[in-house]
């Protein structure tokens, strides 16, 4: 698809892009000075050496016509995810910043009480620097209800342990690089999913990652980046899925205070299994989430995901994922807005030993929402979701409706 029409010159296109993205703001990288400044600016409360910033979590508060999504027989219920998110920050001398985030929330189901669960997300991050080197260490533990992949209708108990070390070096106003080393352990509940599928034996794994990102600042604060990532997968039980791979991608990250916000990347992903029977592959990979202000009252949203995963439902298969979303918000005034977004997606199953195409699923999702500003950027809203999925295998066709409330912290 052509990105520049014949009637628009390259020079004009570059000029428009420059005007949109050349609003000065803070650097994107985790520059120690900016991290330190961010802790102090806009904090809710300072008690002694602690800077405290709390927020309310409220989502999925309403009626869902089919909480399992994939069941032939619909299972309706009233649901709610409600809790808090609290950031604790401390400045330790002139060279250290410590940030601890604690987010406890409860998943409520009126009828299906066996699904109720107390979730918690915890992370601790230490920032420091040495000359032009910025160092960051992060450790996080999530104990939550989640859907491991798009295959899942019912949410399952998930424990995720993650640790990462990041080193930045360079000039954050011109060119800098970022090196990251991380490890993630993912453990799922060992009870059978929907009474017949064992999630833990299929998907419990350890993922180790090393990445190098080169960042070039263009148009004042817009960031052009190139990323090379190497990863290693080790499954606890299903060892035939073990292997190594990499992702090479390029993208652009736009300023947080600009007409154009967000980021996107596109690239290639390869994977080589330790099992000689499993076929190697090289596939497109990418993701993006961008918002564009149009005039004074409109905001356009665009997002996409291109990826692939090992299948949970279908033995010895993986699936390719493609999802695209477009949405539009209309601001009725300073304190009210209405919006609509539409998503289409597909997952195509393929054999890991021969690449033969299997089942294909397609989805369409419509979201209508209305929100009001209640404080700062906090939005209290109501939304209606219509989800429709069809499959080449009839038993996997599904549909559900949801209507309910939410709190968002970006009005």
ABEGO torsion letter per residue (X at the ends): XBABBAABBAAAAAAAAAAAAABBBBBABBBAAAAAAAAABGBABBBEABBBBBBBBBBGBEBBABAAGABABBBBBBBBBBEBBBBBBBBBEAABBBBBBBBBBBBBBAABAAABBBBBBBBBBBBBBBEABBBBBBBBBBBBBBBABAABABBBBBBBBBBBBBBBBEBAABBBBBBBBBBBBBBBBABBBGGABBAAAAABBBBBBBBBBBBBBBGGABBBBBBBBBBBBBBAABAAABEBBBBBBBBBBBBABBABBEBBBBBBBBBBBABAABBBBBBBBEBBBBBBBBEAABBBBBBBBBBBBBBAABBGBBBBBBBBBBBBBBBABAABBBBBBBBBBBBBBBBAAAGBBBBBBBBBBBBBBBBBBABEABBBBBBBBBBBBBBABAAABBBBBBBEBBBBABX
